[in-house]
Amino acid sequence: MQHPFYTYLNVIEEESAYVHFYGYNVLYVRQINDTNRNWALNNVVVRPELPWTEDHYKEQTELIRLVEVGSDFKSFVNSMPGMIYKAAVICTDLAARDRIYNQLKASAMYQCTKTESLRFDVNAVGISKCGALERLCREQGIDRQEVAAAGDYDNDLDMLQWAGLGIAMGNAEPHVKASADVITGTNEQDGVAMAIRNYLLKYPFHNIGCRINLSKYKTTPQVANKGENFRDSIQKVITSARSGRYGRI
């Protein structure tokens, strides 16, 4: 039986775009090249005192393995092993990128979100950052008004709008900033740390025009008490995804 994504792989190849697939802690690639070779390193949490090299971040980069599946990518797609969570499509031709994006989105089978100017991600319908955050909060009994979320691109939009405090990074796209409650520093400026300091730890804050009363975060009791069980809830979500109950493309 042909995998539903098989047809769209033809479209991706015709447009000379790049695609890889995410498994659990693994990237399935046609071949290791300049696009994916440093994918893990590009996604580490950087410590300012350490040089940005593979040797200094092995404990993080080893969490993402690159698996080369060979030139016959179609056969791989048609018999994808285990759980495939999502695909990432990269295309340097913006018009071609939009054609692929629009075809996948029009199929109503996938949730497509732009994550960079040249890239978009493909998830199962209904799978998003917002959905995961909402599920965690529901399991922990945390109201959305008690939640702060930060982001910078289209795949963060619904999450920023859902959270009680939506924080746009300083490097965010203009339409993302317009949808947020507040704007913090850029990634390079440690904008998330700035937001925590400026909006969650200070007291009181008035007239900032956001959807929550930040004064209740003077000691953050709600977050502190419920945060103890967050790791368990996150593990449940991961286990549920790995077992195939949701999230498969």
BELCOR-V993451 format. One record per backbone hydrogen bond with DSSP energy under -1.0 kcal/mol. NH is the residue of the N-H (numbers start at 0). CO is the residue of the C=O. Records with the same first field share a line. If there is no record, write none. Layout:
NH: CO, CO
This chain:
5: 2
8: 4
9: 5
10: 6
11: 7
12: 8
13: 9
14: 10
15: 12
16: 11
17: 89
19: 87
20: 27
21: 85
22: 25
26: 64
27: 20
28: 66
36: 32
38: 35
41: 37
42: 39
43: 40
49: 46
52: 50
56: 53
59: 56
60: 56
61: 57
62: 59
63: 60
64: 24
66: 26
68: 28
69: 29
72: 70
75: 71
76: 72
77: 73
78: 75
79: 76
84: 21
86: 121
87: 19
88: 119
89: 17
90: 117
96: 92
97: 93
98: 94
99: 95
100: 96
101: 97
102: 98
103: 99
104: 100
105: 101
107: 104
110: 122
112: 120
114: 118
115: 118
119: 88
120: 112
121: 86
122: 110
126: 123
131: 127
132: 128
133: 129
134: 130
135: 131
136: 132
137: 133
138: 134
139: 135
141: 136
145: 142
146: 143
148: 164
150: 166
154: 113
155: 152
156: 153
159: 155
160: 156
161: 157
162: 158
163: 143
164: 146
166: 148
167: 181
168: 150
169: 184
171: 168
172: 151
176: 172
177: 173
180: 165
181: 165
183: 167
189: 186
190: 185
193: 189
194: 190
195: 191
196: 192
197: 193
198: 194
199: 195
200: 195
215: 212
216: 213
217: 214
223: 219
224: 220
225: 221
226: 222
228: 225
229: 226
232: 228
233: 229
234: 230
235: 231
236: 232
237: 233
238: 234
239: 235
240: 236
241: 237
242: 238
243: 240
244: 239
248: 83
